[in-house]
Amino acid sequence: MRRSIPSIQGLICFESAAKHLSYTYAAQELCITQSAVSRQIQQLEDFLGVELFIRTRHGVELTIAGQQYFKSI
């Protein structure tokens, strides 16, 4: 059964990663591993059907869809 709303953990991870533009800093802020942040955001992206971040060598950047979603939460 498909969920009708995203998980709260995914939203929390997304908000923190978007604020810091870093999965590592988001993980530190939330006291979880970087891989847990990455997994939660991947699940959120799968749920929404859009890519929220562009991964770079120096962290992450929000896509246009990510910027719009960040403003809406």
CHARMM internal coordinates of N, CA and C (Angstrom, degrees):
IC EDIT
DIST 1 N 1 CA 1.4478
DIST 1 CA 1 C 1.5277
ANGL 1 N 1 CA 1 C 109.55
DIST 1 C 2 N 1.3034
ANGL 1 CA 1 C 2 N 116.48
DIHE 1 N 1 CA 1 C 2 N 129.40
DIST 2 N 2 CA 1.4669
ANGL 1 C 2 N 2 CA 121.64
DIHE 1 CA 1 C 2 N 2 CA -179.77
DIST 2 CA 2 C 1.5225
ANGL 2 N 2 CA 2 C 110.01
DIHE 1 C 2 N 2 CA 2 C -79.03
DIST 2 C 3 N 1.3156
ANGL 2 CA 2 C 3 N 114.50
DIHE 2 N 2 CA 2 C 3 N 136.85
DIST 3 N 3 CA 1.4670
ANGL 2 C 3 N 3 CA 120.21
DIHE 2 CA 2 C 3 N 3 CA 177.93
DIST 3 CA 3 C 1.5207
ANGL 3 N 3 CA 3 C 109.68
DIHE 2 C 3 N 3 CA 3 C -71.33
DIST 3 C 4 N 1.3169
ANGL 3 CA 3 C 4 N 115.95
DIHE 3 N 3 CA 3 C 4 N 150.40
DIST 4 N 4 CA 1.4619
ANGL 3 C 4 N 4 CA 119.57
DIHE 3 CA 3 C 4 N 4 CA 179.00
DIST 4 CA 4 C 1.5232
ANGL 4 N 4 CA 4 C 112.53
DIHE 3 C 4 N 4 CA 4 C -98.55
DIST 4 C 5 N 1.3220
ANGL 4 CA 4 C 5 N 116.59
DIHE 4 N 4 CA 4 C 5 N -13.22
DIST 5 N 5 CA 1.4637
ANGL 4 C 5 N 5 CA 121.02
DIHE 4 CA 4 C 5 N 5 CA 176.55
DIST 5 CA 5 C 1.5272
ANGL 5 N 5 CA 5 C 108.65
DIHE 4 C 5 N 5 CA 5 C -134.76
DIST 5 C 6 N 1.3322
ANGL 5 CA 5 C 6 N 117.73
DIHE 5 N 5 CA 5 C 6 N 151.20
DIST 6 N 6 CA 1.4682
ANGL 5 C 6 N 6 CA 120.04
DIHE 5 CA 5 C 6 N 6 CA 179.25
DIST 6 CA 6 C 1.5246
ANGL 6 N 6 CA 6 C 111.13
DIHE 5 C 6 N 6 CA 6 C -71.47
DIST 6 C 7 N 1.3322
ANGL 6 CA 6 C 7 N 115.46
DIHE 6 N 6 CA 6 C 7 N 159.50
DIST 7 N 7 CA 1.4645
ANGL 6 C 7 N 7 CA 119.31
DIHE 6 CA 6 C 7 N 7 CA 179.31
DIST 7 CA 7 C 1.5268
ANGL 7 N 7 CA 7 C 110.24
DIHE 6 C 7 N 7 CA 7 C -70.20
DIST 7 C 8 N 1.3057
ANGL 7 CA 7 C 8 N 115.82
DIHE 7 N 7 CA 7 C 8 N 146.52
DIST 8 N 8 CA 1.4640
ANGL 7 C 8 N 8 CA 120.94
DIHE 7 CA 7 C 8 N 8 CA 178.68
DIST 8 CA 8 C 1.5298
ANGL 8 N 8 CA 8 C 110.34
DIHE 7 C 8 N 8 CA 8 C -64.61
DIST 8 C 9 N 1.3429
ANGL 8 CA 8 C 9 N 117.31
DIHE 8 N 8 CA 8 C 9 N -35.65
DIST 9 N 9 CA 1.4647
ANGL 8 C 9 N 9 CA 120.55
DIHE 8 CA 8 C 9 N 9 CA 178.46
DIST 9 CA 9 C 1.5264
ANGL 9 N 9 CA 9 C 110.74
DIHE 8 C 9 N 9 CA 9 C -62.86
DIST 9 C 10 N 1.3278
ANGL 9 CA 9 C 10 N 116.14
DIHE 9 N 9 CA 9 C 10 N -41.13
DIST 10 N 10 CA 1.4628
ANGL 9 C 10 N 10 CA 119.81
DIHE 9 CA 9 C 10 N 10 CA 178.05
DIST 10 CA 10 C 1.5132
ANGL 10 N 10 CA 10 C 112.07
DIHE 9 C 10 N 10 CA 10 C -63.79
DIST 10 C 11 N 1.3208
ANGL 10 CA 10 C 11 N 116.42
DIHE 10 N 10 CA 10 C 11 N -40.96
DIST 11 N 11 CA 1.4647
ANGL 10 C 11 N 11 CA 120.63
DIHE 10 CA 10 C 11 N 11 CA 179.11
DIST 11 CA 11 C 1.5226
ANGL 11 N 11 CA 11 C 111.52
DIHE 10 C 11 N 11 CA 11 C -66.14
DIST 11 C 12 N 1.3238
ANGL 11 CA 11 C 12 N 116.44
DIHE 11 N 11 CA 11 C 12 N -40.33
DIST 12 N 12 CA 1.4689
ANGL 11 C 12 N 12 CA 120.66
DIHE 11 CA 11 C 12 N 12 CA 179.21
DIST 12 CA 12 C 1.5225
ANGL 12 N 12 CA 12 C 110.03
DIHE 11 C 12 N 12 CA 12 C -64.58
DIST 12 C 13 N 1.3281
ANGL 12 CA 12 C 13 N 116.96
DIHE 12 N 12 CA 12 C 13 N -44.64
DIST 13 N 13 CA 1.4628
ANGL 12 C 13 N 13 CA 120.99
DIHE 12 CA 12 C 13 N 13 CA 178.56
DIST 13 CA 13 C 1.5259
ANGL 13 N 13 CA 13 C 110.88
DIHE 12 C 13 N 13 CA 13 C -63.67
DIST 13 C 14 N 1.3214
ANGL 13 CA 13 C 14 N 116.65
DIHE 13 N 13 CA 13 C 14 N -43.02
DIST 14 N 14 CA 1.4636
ANGL 13 C 14 N 14 CA 120.36
DIHE 13 CA 13 C 14 N 14 CA 179.29
DIST 14 CA 14 C 1.5254
ANGL 14 N 14 CA 14 C 110.76
DIHE 13 C 14 N 14 CA 14 C -61.36
DIST 14 C 15 N 1.3123
ANGL 14 CA 14 C 15 N 117.07
DIHE 14 N 14 CA 14 C 15 N -47.10
DIST 15 N 15 CA 1.4695
ANGL 14 C 15 N 15 CA 120.97
DIHE 14 CA 14 C 15 N 15 CA -178.64
DIST 15 CA 15 C 1.5241
ANGL 15 N 15 CA 15 C 110.98
DIHE 14 C 15 N 15 CA 15 C -59.59
DIST 15 C 16 N 1.3155
ANGL 15 CA 15 C 16 N 117.05
DIHE 15 N 15 CA 15 C 16 N -44.02
DIST 16 N 16 CA 1.4566
ANGL 15 C 16 N 16 CA 120.64
DIHE 15 CA 15 C 16 N 16 CA -178.89
DIST 16 CA 16 C 1.5290
ANGL 16 N 16 CA 16 C 111.27
DIHE 15 C 16 N 16 CA 16 C -68.84
DIST 16 C 17 N 1.3224
ANGL 16 CA 16 C 17 N 117.36
DIHE 16 N 16 CA 16 C 17 N -44.68
DIST 17 N 17 CA 1.4669
ANGL 16 C 17 N 17 CA 120.87
DIHE 16 CA 16 C 17 N 17 CA 179.43
DIST 17 CA 17 C 1.5276
ANGL 17 N 17 CA 17 C 110.89
DIHE 16 C 17 N 17 CA 17 C -64.60
DIST 17 C 18 N 1.3162
ANGL 17 CA 17 C 18 N 117.36
DIHE 17 N 17 CA 17 C 18 N -37.85
DIST 18 N 18 CA 1.4642
ANGL 17 C 18 N 18 CA 121.02
DIHE 17 CA 17 C 18 N 18 CA 178.38
DIST 18 CA 18 C 1.5259
ANGL 18 N 18 CA 18 C 110.81
DIHE 17 C 18 N 18 CA 18 C -67.67
DIST 18 C 19 N 1.3127
ANGL 18 CA 18 C 19 N 116.32
DIHE 18 N 18 CA 18 C 19 N -37.78
DIST 19 N 19 CA 1.4657
ANGL 18 C 19 N 19 CA 121.07
DIHE 18 CA 18 C 19 N 19 CA 179.75
DIST 19 CA 19 C 1.5307
ANGL 19 N 19 CA 19 C 110.63
DIHE 18 C 19 N 19 CA 19 C -66.51
DIST 19 C 20 N 1.3298
ANGL 19 CA 19 C 20 N 116.49
DIHE 19 N 19 CA 19 C 20 N -43.67
DIST 20 N 20 CA 1.4667
ANGL 19 C 20 N 20 CA 121.74
DIHE 19 CA 19 C 20 N 20 CA -176.27
DIST 20 CA 20 C 1.5302
ANGL 20 N 20 CA 20 C 113.48
DIHE 19 C 20 N 20 CA 20 C -91.62
DIST 20 C 21 N 1.3452
ANGL 20 CA 20 C 21 N 116.77
DIHE 20 N 20 CA 20 C 21 N -15.49
DIST 21 N 21 CA 1.4637
ANGL 20 C 21 N 21 CA 122.27
DIHE 20 CA 20 C 21 N 21 CA -171.31
DIST 21 CA 21 C 1.5252
ANGL 21 N 21 CA 21 C 110.77
DIHE 20 C 21 N 21 CA 21 C 52.68
DIST 21 C 22 N 1.3342
ANGL 21 CA 21 C 22 N 114.70
DIHE 21 N 21 CA 21 C 22 N 40.35
DIST 22 N 22 CA 1.4610
ANGL 21 C 22 N 22 CA 121.45
DIHE 21 CA 21 C 22 N 22 CA -179.20
DIST 22 CA 22 C 1.5190
ANGL 22 N 22 CA 22 C 109.78
DIHE 21 C 22 N 22 CA 22 C -159.98
DIST 22 C 23 N 1.3337
ANGL 22 CA 22 C 23 N 116.40
DIHE 22 N 22 CA 22 C 23 N 127.97
DIST 23 N 23 CA 1.4594
ANGL 22 C 23 N 23 CA 120.11
DIHE 22 CA 22 C 23 N 23 CA 173.96
DIST 23 CA 23 C 1.5259
ANGL 23 N 23 CA 23 C 109.95
DIHE 22 C 23 N 23 CA 23 C -69.89
DIST 23 C 24 N 1.3309
ANGL 23 CA 23 C 24 N 116.67
DIHE 23 N 23 CA 23 C 24 N -34.25
DIST 24 N 24 CA 1.4641
ANGL 23 C 24 N 24 CA 120.79
DIHE 23 CA 23 C 24 N 24 CA -178.99
DIST 24 CA 24 C 1.5207
ANGL 24 N 24 CA 24 C 111.04
DIHE 23 C 24 N 24 CA 24 C -64.45
DIST 24 C 25 N 1.3255
ANGL 24 CA 24 C 25 N 117.31
DIHE 24 N 24 CA 24 C 25 N -47.98
DIST 25 N 25 CA 1.4653
ANGL 24 C 25 N 25 CA 120.26
DIHE 24 CA 24 C 25 N 25 CA 179.17
DIST 25 CA 25 C 1.5212
ANGL 25 N 25 CA 25 C 111.45
DIHE 24 C 25 N 25 CA 25 C -67.33
DIST 25 C 26 N 1.3154
ANGL 25 CA 25 C 26 N 116.47
DIHE 25 N 25 CA 25 C 26 N -35.26
DIST 26 N 26 CA 1.4670
ANGL 25 C 26 N 26 CA 119.93
DIHE 25 CA 25 C 26 N 26 CA 175.93
DIST 26 CA 26 C 1.5249
ANGL 26 N 26 CA 26 C 109.66
DIHE 25 C 26 N 26 CA 26 C -62.32
DIST 26 C 27 N 1.3188
ANGL 26 CA 26 C 27 N 116.35
DIHE 26 N 26 CA 26 C 27 N -43.82
DIST 27 N 27 CA 1.4674
ANGL 26 C 27 N 27 CA 120.54
DIHE 26 CA 26 C 27 N 27 CA 179.54
DIST 27 CA 27 C 1.5257
ANGL 27 N 27 CA 27 C 110.96
DIHE 26 C 27 N 27 CA 27 C -62.04
DIST 27 C 28 N 1.3213
ANGL 27 CA 27 C 28 N 116.55
DIHE 27 N 27 CA 27 C 28 N -42.82
DIST 28 N 28 CA 1.4650
ANGL 27 C 28 N 28 CA 119.96
DIHE 27 CA 27 C 28 N 28 CA 178.61
DIST 28 CA 28 C 1.5189
ANGL 28 N 28 CA 28 C 110.89
DIHE 27 C 28 N 28 CA 28 C -63.25
DIST 28 C 29 N 1.3183
ANGL 28 CA 28 C 29 N 117.32
DIHE 28 N 28 CA 28 C 29 N -43.26
DIST 29 N 29 CA 1.4634
ANGL 28 C 29 N 29 CA 121.29
DIHE 28 CA 28 C 29 N 29 CA 179.91
DIST 29 CA 29 C 1.5272
ANGL 29 N 29 CA 29 C 111.23
DIHE 28 C 29 N 29 CA 29 C -62.75
DIST 29 C 30 N 1.3290
ANGL 29 CA 29 C 30 N 116.33
DIHE 29 N 29 CA 29 C 30 N -38.09
DIST 30 N 30 CA 1.4656
ANGL 29 C 30 N 30 CA 121.08
DIHE 29 CA 29 C 30 N 30 CA -175.61
DIST 30 CA 30 C 1.5270
ANGL 30 N 30 CA 30 C 113.40
DIHE 29 C 30 N 30 CA 30 C -92.51
DIST 30 C 31 N 1.3375
ANGL 30 CA 30 C 31 N 116.45
DIHE 30 N 30 CA 30 C 31 N -2.62
DIST 31 N 31 CA 1.4743
ANGL 30 C 31 N 31 CA 122.10
DIHE 30 CA 30 C 31 N 31 CA -179.76
DIST 31 CA 31 C 1.5302
ANGL 31 N 31 CA 31 C 111.61
DIHE 30 C 31 N 31 CA 31 C 58.03
DIST 31 C 32 N 1.3387
ANGL 31 CA 31 C 32 N 115.06
DIHE 31 N 31 CA 31 C 32 N 44.64
DIST 32 N 32 CA 1.4589
ANGL 31 C 32 N 32 CA 121.69
DIHE 31 CA 31 C 32 N 32 CA 174.45
DIST 32 CA 32 C 1.5241
ANGL 32 N 32 CA 32 C 107.54
DIHE 31 C 32 N 32 CA 32 C -133.91
DIST 32 C 33 N 1.3177
ANGL 32 CA 32 C 33 N 117.29
DIHE 32 N 32 CA 32 C 33 N 174.63
DIST 33 N 33 CA 1.4547
ANGL 32 C 33 N 33 CA 120.06
DIHE 32 CA 32 C 33 N 33 CA -179.81
DIST 33 CA 33 C 1.5249
ANGL 33 N 33 CA 33 C 110.95
DIHE 32 C 33 N 33 CA 33 C -79.26
DIST 33 C 34 N 1.3325
ANGL 33 CA 33 C 34 N 114.64
DIHE 33 N 33 CA 33 C 34 N 158.36
DIST 34 N 34 CA 1.4572
ANGL 33 C 34 N 34 CA 120.52
DIHE 33 CA 33 C 34 N 34 CA 177.37
DIST 34 CA 34 C 1.5214
ANGL 34 N 34 CA 34 C 109.96
DIHE 33 C 34 N 34 CA 34 C -63.15
DIST 34 C 35 N 1.3252
ANGL 34 CA 34 C 35 N 116.54
DIHE 34 N 34 CA 34 C 35 N -36.86
DIST 35 N 35 CA 1.4683
ANGL 34 C 35 N 35 CA 119.19
DIHE 34 CA 34 C 35 N 35 CA -179.90
DIST 35 CA 35 C 1.5270
ANGL 35 N 35 CA 35 C 111.37
DIHE 34 C 35 N 35 CA 35 C -66.97
DIST 35 C 36 N 1.3287
ANGL 35 CA 35 C 36 N 117.72
DIHE 35 N 35 CA 35 C 36 N -31.45
DIST 36 N 36 CA 1.4690
ANGL 35 C 36 N 36 CA 120.81
DIHE 35 CA 35 C 36 N 36 CA 176.54
DIST 36 CA 36 C 1.5276
ANGL 36 N 36 CA 36 C 110.48
DIHE 35 C 36 N 36 CA 36 C -67.23
DIST 36 C 37 N 1.3277
ANGL 36 CA 36 C 37 N 116.84
DIHE 36 N 36 CA 36 C 37 N -39.97
DIST 37 N 37 CA 1.4681
ANGL 36 C 37 N 37 CA 120.73
DIHE 36 CA 36 C 37 N 37 CA 176.38
DIST 37 CA 37 C 1.5231
ANGL 37 N 37 CA 37 C 109.33
DIHE 36 C 37 N 37 CA 37 C -62.46
DIST 37 C 38 N 1.3136
ANGL 37 CA 37 C 38 N 116.42
DIHE 37 N 37 CA 37 C 38 N -47.70
DIST 38 N 38 CA 1.4571
ANGL 37 C 38 N 38 CA 121.30
DIHE 37 CA 37 C 38 N 38 CA -179.94
DIST 38 CA 38 C 1.5237
ANGL 38 N 38 CA 38 C 111.56
DIHE 37 C 38 N 38 CA 38 C -59.01
DIST 38 C 39 N 1.3103
ANGL 38 CA 38 C 39 N 116.75
DIHE 38 N 38 CA 38 C 39 N -43.88
DIST 39 N 39 CA 1.4687
ANGL 38 C 39 N 39 CA 121.89
DIHE 38 CA 38 C 39 N 39 CA -179.97
DIST 39 CA 39 C 1.5307
ANGL 39 N 39 CA 39 C 111.02
DIHE 38 C 39 N 39 CA 39 C -64.21
DIST 39 C 40 N 1.3218
ANGL 39 CA 39 C 40 N 117.35
DIHE 39 N 39 CA 39 C 40 N -44.00
DIST 40 N 40 CA 1.4638
ANGL 39 C 40 N 40 CA 121.16
DIHE 39 CA 39 C 40 N 40 CA 179.69
DIST 40 CA 40 C 1.5298
ANGL 40 N 40 CA 40 C 111.24
DIHE 39 C 40 N 40 CA 40 C -63.51
DIST 40 C 41 N 1.3199
ANGL 40 CA 40 C 41 N 116.38
DIHE 40 N 40 CA 40 C 41 N -41.70
DIST 41 N 41 CA 1.4635
ANGL 40 C 41 N 41 CA 119.78
DIHE 40 CA 40 C 41 N 41 CA -179.85
DIST 41 CA 41 C 1.5264
ANGL 41 N 41 CA 41 C 110.38
DIHE 40 C 41 N 41 CA 41 C -69.21
DIST 41 C 42 N 1.3325
ANGL 41 CA 41 C 42 N 117.27
DIHE 41 N 41 CA 41 C 42 N -38.34
DIST 42 N 42 CA 1.4638
ANGL 41 C 42 N 42 CA 119.96
DIHE 41 CA 41 C 42 N 42 CA 176.77
DIST 42 CA 42 C 1.5253
ANGL 42 N 42 CA 42 C 110.71
DIHE 41 C 42 N 42 CA 42 C -61.39
DIST 42 C 43 N 1.3239
ANGL 42 CA 42 C 43 N 116.73
DIHE 42 N 42 CA 42 C 43 N -41.74
DIST 43 N 43 CA 1.4633
ANGL 42 C 43 N 43 CA 120.54
DIHE 42 CA 42 C 43 N 43 CA 177.83
DIST 43 CA 43 C 1.5328
ANGL 43 N 43 CA 43 C 110.88
DIHE 42 C 43 N 43 CA 43 C -64.42
DIST 43 C 44 N 1.3281
ANGL 43 CA 43 C 44 N 116.78
DIHE 43 N 43 CA 43 C 44 N -39.10
DIST 44 N 44 CA 1.4647
ANGL 43 C 44 N 44 CA 120.54
DIHE 43 CA 43 C 44 N 44 CA 177.71
DIST 44 CA 44 C 1.5290
ANGL 44 N 44 CA 44 C 110.30
DIHE 43 C 44 N 44 CA 44 C -65.21
DIST 44 C 45 N 1.3336
ANGL 44 CA 44 C 45 N 116.78
DIHE 44 N 44 CA 44 C 45 N -43.66
DIST 45 N 45 CA 1.4618
ANGL 44 C 45 N 45 CA 120.29
DIHE 44 CA 44 C 45 N 45 CA 177.74
DIST 45 CA 45 C 1.5272
ANGL 45 N 45 CA 45 C 110.78
DIHE 44 C 45 N 45 CA 45 C -61.65
DIST 45 C 46 N 1.3265
ANGL 45 CA 45 C 46 N 117.25
DIHE 45 N 45 CA 45 C 46 N -41.23
DIST 46 N 46 CA 1.4662
ANGL 45 C 46 N 46 CA 121.00
DIHE 45 CA 45 C 46 N 46 CA 177.36
DIST 46 CA 46 C 1.5242
ANGL 46 N 46 CA 46 C 110.62
DIHE 45 C 46 N 46 CA 46 C -63.06
DIST 46 C 47 N 1.3213
ANGL 46 CA 46 C 47 N 116.63
DIHE 46 N 46 CA 46 C 47 N -42.44
DIST 47 N 47 CA 1.4639
ANGL 46 C 47 N 47 CA 121.48
DIHE 46 CA 46 C 47 N 47 CA 179.52
DIST 47 CA 47 C 1.5284
ANGL 47 N 47 CA 47 C 110.86
DIHE 46 C 47 N 47 CA 47 C -61.67
DIST 47 C 48 N 1.3345
ANGL 47 CA 47 C 48 N 116.01
DIHE 47 N 47 CA 47 C 48 N -45.12
DIST 48 N 48 CA 1.4671
ANGL 47 C 48 N 48 CA 121.15
DIHE 47 CA 47 C 48 N 48 CA -176.77
DIST 48 CA 48 C 1.5272
ANGL 48 N 48 CA 48 C 112.68
DIHE 47 C 48 N 48 CA 48 C -80.03
DIST 48 C 49 N 1.3232
ANGL 48 CA 48 C 49 N 116.02
DIHE 48 N 48 CA 48 C 49 N -23.67
DIST 49 N 49 CA 1.4611
ANGL 48 C 49 N 49 CA 119.91
DIHE 48 CA 48 C 49 N 49 CA -178.43
DIST 49 CA 49 C 1.5131
ANGL 49 N 49 CA 49 C 113.81
DIHE 48 C 49 N 49 CA 49 C 77.16
DIST 49 C 50 N 1.3335
ANGL 49 CA 49 C 50 N 116.90
DIHE 49 N 49 CA 49 C 50 N 21.97
DIST 50 N 50 CA 1.4678
ANGL 49 C 50 N 50 CA 121.77
DIHE 49 CA 49 C 50 N 50 CA 178.15
DIST 50 CA 50 C 1.5195
ANGL 50 N 50 CA 50 C 109.30
DIHE 49 C 50 N 50 CA 50 C -138.84
DIST 50 C 51 N 1.3209
ANGL 50 CA 50 C 51 N 115.61
DIHE 50 N 50 CA 50 C 51 N 157.32
DIST 51 N 51 CA 1.4526
ANGL 50 C 51 N 51 CA 121.57
DIHE 50 CA 50 C 51 N 51 CA 173.95
DIST 51 CA 51 C 1.5227
ANGL 51 N 51 CA 51 C 107.49
DIHE 50 C 51 N 51 CA 51 C -88.34
DIST 51 C 52 N 1.3324
ANGL 51 CA 51 C 52 N 116.67
DIHE 51 N 51 CA 51 C 52 N 127.38
DIST 52 N 52 CA 1.4650
ANGL 51 C 52 N 52 CA 121.18
DIHE 51 CA 51 C 52 N 52 CA -177.41
DIST 52 CA 52 C 1.5222
ANGL 52 N 52 CA 52 C 112.67
DIHE 51 C 52 N 52 CA 52 C -95.96
DIST 52 C 53 N 1.3296
ANGL 52 CA 52 C 53 N 116.39
DIHE 52 N 52 CA 52 C 53 N -27.39
DIST 53 N 53 CA 1.4607
ANGL 52 C 53 N 53 CA 121.63
DIHE 52 CA 52 C 53 N 53 CA -177.41
DIST 53 CA 53 C 1.5172
ANGL 53 N 53 CA 53 C 110.75
DIHE 52 C 53 N 53 CA 53 C -128.78
DIST 53 C 54 N 1.3228
ANGL 53 CA 53 C 54 N 114.69
DIHE 53 N 53 CA 53 C 54 N 150.64
DIST 54 N 54 CA 1.4569
ANGL 53 C 54 N 54 CA 122.39
DIHE 53 CA 53 C 54 N 54 CA 166.53
DIST 54 CA 54 C 1.5198
ANGL 54 N 54 CA 54 C 105.11
DIHE 53 C 54 N 54 CA 54 C -104.47
DIST 54 C 55 N 1.3137
ANGL 54 CA 54 C 55 N 116.37
DIHE 54 N 54 CA 54 C 55 N 122.78
DIST 55 N 55 CA 1.4658
ANGL 54 C 55 N 55 CA 120.39
DIHE 54 CA 54 C 55 N 55 CA -179.70
DIST 55 CA 55 C 1.5253
ANGL 55 N 55 CA 55 C 108.75
DIHE 54 C 55 N 55 CA 55 C -82.82
DIST 55 C 56 N 1.3387
ANGL 55 CA 55 C 56 N 116.69
DIHE 55 N 55 CA 55 C 56 N 130.99
DIST 56 N 56 CA 1.4630
ANGL 55 C 56 N 56 CA 122.21
DIHE 55 CA 55 C 56 N 56 CA 178.59
DIST 56 CA 56 C 1.5214
ANGL 56 N 56 CA 56 C 108.95
DIHE 55 C 56 N 56 CA 56 C -124.89
DIST 56 C 57 N 1.3242
ANGL 56 CA 56 C 57 N 115.88
DIHE 56 N 56 CA 56 C 57 N 174.25
DIST 57 N 57 CA 1.4667
ANGL 56 C 57 N 57 CA 119.88
DIHE 56 CA 56 C 57 N 57 CA 177.51
DIST 57 CA 57 C 1.5293
ANGL 57 N 57 CA 57 C 111.40
DIHE 56 C 57 N 57 CA 57 C -66.73
DIST 57 C 58 N 1.3135
ANGL 57 CA 57 C 58 N 116.95
DIHE 57 N 57 CA 57 C 58 N -22.90
DIST 58 N 58 CA 1.4632
ANGL 57 C 58 N 58 CA 121.29
DIHE 57 CA 57 C 58 N 58 CA -174.05
DIST 58 CA 58 C 1.5221
ANGL 58 N 58 CA 58 C 113.25
DIHE 57 C 58 N 58 CA 58 C -110.40
DIST 58 C 59 N 1.3094
ANGL 58 CA 58 C 59 N 117.04
DIHE 58 N 58 CA 58 C 59 N 18.09
DIST 59 N 59 CA 1.4574
ANGL 58 C 59 N 59 CA 120.20
DIHE 58 CA 58 C 59 N 59 CA 179.97
DIST 59 CA 59 C 1.5124
ANGL 59 N 59 CA 59 C 110.37
DIHE 58 C 59 N 59 CA 59 C 132.21
DIST 59 C 60 N 1.2955
ANGL 59 CA 59 C 60 N 116.18
DIHE 59 N 59 CA 59 C 60 N -140.01
DIST 60 N 60 CA 1.4587
ANGL 59 C 60 N 60 CA 121.16
DIHE 59 CA 59 C 60 N 60 CA -179.72
DIST 60 CA 60 C 1.5244
ANGL 60 N 60 CA 60 C 109.42
DIHE 59 C 60 N 60 CA 60 C -135.30
DIST 60 C 61 N 1.3140
ANGL 60 CA 60 C 61 N 114.95
DIHE 60 N 60 CA 60 C 61 N 157.13
DIST 61 N 61 CA 1.4629
ANGL 60 C 61 N 61 CA 122.27
DIHE 60 CA 60 C 61 N 61 CA 173.69
DIST 61 CA 61 C 1.5132
ANGL 61 N 61 CA 61 C 107.07
DIHE 60 C 61 N 61 CA 61 C -126.92
DIST 61 C 62 N 1.3037
ANGL 61 CA 61 C 62 N 116.64
DIHE 61 N 61 CA 61 C 62 N 147.20
DIST 62 N 62 CA 1.4606
ANGL 61 C 62 N 62 CA 120.26
DIHE 61 CA 61 C 62 N 62 CA 177.02
DIST 62 CA 62 C 1.5241
ANGL 62 N 62 CA 62 C 110.36
DIHE 61 C 62 N 62 CA 62 C -75.90
DIST 62 C 63 N 1.3118
ANGL 62 CA 62 C 63 N 116.33
DIHE 62 N 62 CA 62 C 63 N 137.43
DIST 63 N 63 CA 1.4588
ANGL 62 C 63 N 63 CA 120.86
DIHE 62 CA 62 C 63 N 63 CA 169.94
DIST 63 CA 63 C 1.5289
ANGL 63 N 63 CA 63 C 107.49
DIHE 62 C 63 N 63 CA 63 C -75.23
DIST 63 C 64 N 1.3110
ANGL 63 CA 63 C 64 N 116.84
DIHE 63 N 63 CA 63 C 64 N 174.08
DIST 64 N 64 CA 1.4705
ANGL 63 C 64 N 64 CA 119.70
DIHE 63 CA 63 C 64 N 64 CA 175.89
DIST 64 CA 64 C 1.5236
ANGL 64 N 64 CA 64 C 109.65
DIHE 63 C 64 N 64 CA 64 C -60.11
DIST 64 C 65 N 1.3294
ANGL 64 CA 64 C 65 N 116.31
DIHE 64 N 64 CA 64 C 65 N -42.97
DIST 65 N 65 CA 1.4693
ANGL 64 C 65 N 65 CA 120.07
DIHE 64 CA 64 C 65 N 65 CA 177.46
DIST 65 CA 65 C 1.5244
ANGL 65 N 65 CA 65 C 110.56
DIHE 64 C 65 N 65 CA 65 C -62.57
DIST 65 C 66 N 1.3354
ANGL 65 CA 65 C 66 N 116.86
DIHE 65 N 65 CA 65 C 66 N -38.93
DIST 66 N 66 CA 1.4588
ANGL 65 C 66 N 66 CA 121.05
DIHE 65 CA 65 C 66 N 66 CA 178.14
DIST 66 CA 66 C 1.5159
ANGL 66 N 66 CA 66 C 112.11
DIHE 65 C 66 N 66 CA 66 C -64.67
DIST 66 C 67 N 1.3299
ANGL 66 CA 66 C 67 N 116.75
DIHE 66 N 66 CA 66 C 67 N -39.96
DIST 67 N 67 CA 1.4635
ANGL 66 C 67 N 67 CA 120.93
DIHE 66 CA 66 C 67 N 67 CA 177.84
DIST 67 CA 67 C 1.5211
ANGL 67 N 67 CA 67 C 110.75
DIHE 66 C 67 N 67 CA 67 C -63.25
DIST 67 C 68 N 1.3193
ANGL 67 CA 67 C 68 N 116.00
DIHE 67 N 67 CA 67 C 68 N -43.51
DIST 68 N 68 CA 1.4639
ANGL 67 C 68 N 68 CA 119.99
DIHE 67 CA 67 C 68 N 68 CA 179.63
DIST 68 CA 68 C 1.5228
ANGL 68 N 68 CA 68 C 110.88
DIHE 67 C 68 N 68 CA 68 C -65.52
DIST 68 C 69 N 1.3271
ANGL 68 CA 68 C 69 N 116.59
DIHE 68 N 68 CA 68 C 69 N -41.66
DIST 69 N 69 CA 1.4645
ANGL 68 C 69 N 69 CA 120.22
DIHE 68 CA 68 C 69 N 69 CA -179.24
DIST 69 CA 69 C 1.5286
ANGL 69 N 69 CA 69 C 110.58
DIHE 68 C 69 N 69 CA 69 C -66.74
DIST 69 C 70 N 1.3373
ANGL 69 CA 69 C 70 N 116.66
DIHE 69 N 69 CA 69 C 70 N -39.77
DIST 70 N 70 CA 1.4626
ANGL 69 C 70 N 70 CA 121.32
DIHE 69 CA 69 C 70 N 70 CA 179.33
DIST 70 CA 70 C 1.5270
ANGL 70 N 70 CA 70 C 110.51
DIHE 69 C 70 N 70 CA 70 C -60.87
DIST 70 C 71 N 1.3209
ANGL 70 CA 70 C 71 N 117.25
DIHE 70 N 70 CA 70 C 71 N -39.47
DIST 71 N 71 CA 1.4662
ANGL 70 C 71 N 71 CA 121.03
DIHE 70 CA 70 C 71 N 71 CA 178.27
DIST 71 CA 71 C 1.5250
ANGL 71 N 71 CA 71 C 111.89
DIHE 70 C 71 N 71 CA 71 C -67.26
DIST 71 C 72 N 1.3332
ANGL 71 CA 71 C 72 N 115.95
DIHE 71 N 71 CA 71 C 72 N -26.33
DIST 72 N 72 CA 1.4679
ANGL 71 C 72 N 72 CA 119.58
DIHE 71 CA 71 C 72 N 72 CA -174.26
DIST 72 CA 72 C 1.5276
ANGL 72 N 72 CA 72 C 113.99
DIHE 71 C 72 N 72 CA 72 C -88.57
DIST 72 C 73 N 1.3409
ANGL 72 CA 72 C 73 N 117.26
DIHE 72 N 72 CA 72 C 73 N -12.32
DIST 73 N 73 CA 1.4789
ANGL 72 C 73 N 73 CA 117.30
DIHE 72 CA 72 C 73 N 73 CA -178.37
DIST 73 CA 73 C 1.5108
ANGL 73 N 73 CA 73 C 111.78
DIHE 72 C 73 N 73 CA 73 C -101.58
END
COOR INIT
IC SEED 1 N 1 CA 1 C
IC BUILD
